[in-house]
Amino acid sequence: MEVKEQIFEILRTDYSLRKKIADDLGLRETTVTSWAYRKQHAKVGFYTVANIIKDHTGLTDKDIFEPTVVVNQ
């Protein structure tokens, strides 16, 4: 799933959210910062990380992820 650009911007500017994610996953806060600047969709879209973001910001899955387009063949 693709994470919306808005979420990367939130991660770049919200230290307490980055710190919470880092603490919960046993990482450094700078690691989470690098995810935001590198736009690492897989890391930020990880189930646990997405849930921390939702709990901290009050956002929903629709607010965090781009809609998925399904193409029938």
C-alpha positions in Angstrom: 0.0 0.0 0.0 1.1 3.5 -0.7 1.3 5.9 2.2 0.0 9.4 1.5 2.5 12.3 1.3 0.7 14.0 4.2 1.8 11.1 6.5 5.5 11.6 5.7 5.1 15.3 6.4 3.6 14.5 9.8 6.5 12.2 10.6 9.0 14.8 9.5 7.5 17.4 11.8 6.1 15.5 14.8 8.9 14.6 17.1 6.7 13.0 19.8 5.2 10.6 17.2 8.6 9.6 15.8 9.8 9.0 19.4 6.7 6.9 20.2 7.2 4.7 17.1 10.9 4.4 17.8 10.4 3.4 21.5 7.6 0.9 20.6 9.8 -0.8 18.0 13.1 -0.5 19.8 14.6 1.8 17.2 16.3 5.2 17.2 14.2 8.3 16.6 16.5 9.2 13.7 15.7 5.9 12.0 12.0 6.9 11.9 13.0 10.3 10.6 14.9 8.7 7.8 11.8 6.7 6.8 9.9 10.0 6.4 12.6 11.7 4.3 13.2 8.6 2.2 9.5 8.0 1.8 9.8 4.4 2.7 6.2 3.2 2.2 6.9 -0.3 3.4 8.3 0.8 6.8 5.7 3.5 7.4 2.8 1.3 6.2 3.8 -1.5 8.4 0.8 -2.6 10.5 2.3 -1.7 13.9 3.6 1.7 12.7 0.3 2.5 11.0 -1.6 1.7 14.2 0.7 4.0 16.3 0.1 6.8 13.8 -3.6 6.3 14.0 -3.6 6.3 17.8 -1.5 9.4 18.0 -3.2 11.5 15.3 -6.7 10.2 15.3 -6.4 9.5 11.5 -8.0 6.5 9.8 -6.7 4.0 7.2 -8.4 6.1 4.5 -6.4 9.2 5.8 -3.1 7.3 5.8 -3.2 5.1 2.7 -3.8 5.9 -1.0 -6.8 4.0 -2.5 -5.8 0.8 -4.2 -6.9 0.4 -7.8 -7.8 -3.1 -8.9 -7.6 -3.9 -12.5 -9.6 -6.9 -13.8 -7.9 -8.9 -16.6 
